[in-house]
Amino acid sequence: MPADQEIVAFIAGLPKAELHLHLQGAASVPTMLELARRRPEAGVPTDETELAEFYRFTDFAHFIDVYMTVNQLVRSGEDVQLLVVGLGHDLARVNVRYAEVTVTADSHLSVGIPGDELAEALNRGRRQVLTEHGIELGWVYDISGDLGVASGERAVAWAEQYLPEGSVGFGIGGPEAGIARTDFAPVFDRARSLGLHSVPHAGEVTGPESIREAIEHLKAERVDHGIAAASDPALMAKIVDRGIVLEICPTSNMRMRAVPDLREHPFPTLRDAGVRVTLNTDDPGMFGTDLNREYLIAHEVFGLSADELVDLARESVRASFASPERKAAILGEIDAYARTSRR
């Protein structure tokens, strides 16, 4: 059945924030094709149809393999700035006012981008996006758990030396199974000493225990994904009690086989339990989605009304690490839009 055009238009006009978005994975098809054509030796398809097939993931491990291949395309500060500026254009198209973007700094450093060049590319791209679109970007630096604590130490050492403008968080991603979050506690301690908030991935393709580890040992303020909490009422109660926010990415969870079908997604269970949740895209360029589509899923599949979608947009702003002034400005925009667009 075609989507109700009234709600589609309402979502399109709704000012939003996004909190879980990976820089490489967010690259739109045109941006990725430009990078692939610059470096055909990386093995990423240079044809749009072939790229779509390249992004047809069989499971989480396959996704990681593809993601690491895509990383090989980004080999200079110019490439990083291209990703940031392209992302700004895509965010403007879906009415995002503020976004926190995950940057895997150690991956960029490992292919030979100098630390100062990486930091300056992020600074230049961020300023350009703010000037051209009025969108403020915050940076979250993550590490891939399978690369071990040494990778985390390199990432935090880079942040200690350069700390680009807009740096707000530190996280861990990559494979979840067999990667003890507890091992990375000292790295997160160093990151927090820089004023970076703890936002680790946990509980997407593993059980609730990884979420507990992230909360207790990494001092998580928000959890990327965290959908496994829905199977553990005691854990959900703890999350509610501590005000921890889960960054939910429905299309990503389906594409990664974390849920068999969107109709079986635990988003409603989490929300009904009082867990603070936000909607996000994770890797929209790879998953063929955008934030408007995720909000439409919340309406069509999870049954949220227009007013409830507005509440979700507000929650993303409140849960962000934007400045109080920036939060107030965006919340004011959302409130004004809700008043003038009341359904």
Secondary structure by P-SEA (a helix, b strand, c coil): ccccaaaaaaaaacccccccccccccccaaaaaaaaaacccccccccaaaaaaaaccccaaaaaaaaaaaaaacccaaaaaaaaaaaaaaaaaacccbbbbbbaaaaaaaacccaaaaaaaaaaaaaaaaaaccbbbbbbbbbcccccaaaaaaaaaaaacccccccccccccccccccccccaaaaaaaaaaacbbbbbbccccccaaaaaaaaaccccccccccccccccaaaaaaaaaacccccccaaaaaaacccccccccaaaaaaaaccbbbbbbcccccccccaaaaaaaaaacccccaaaaaaaaaaaaaaccccaaaaaaaaaaaaaaaaaacc
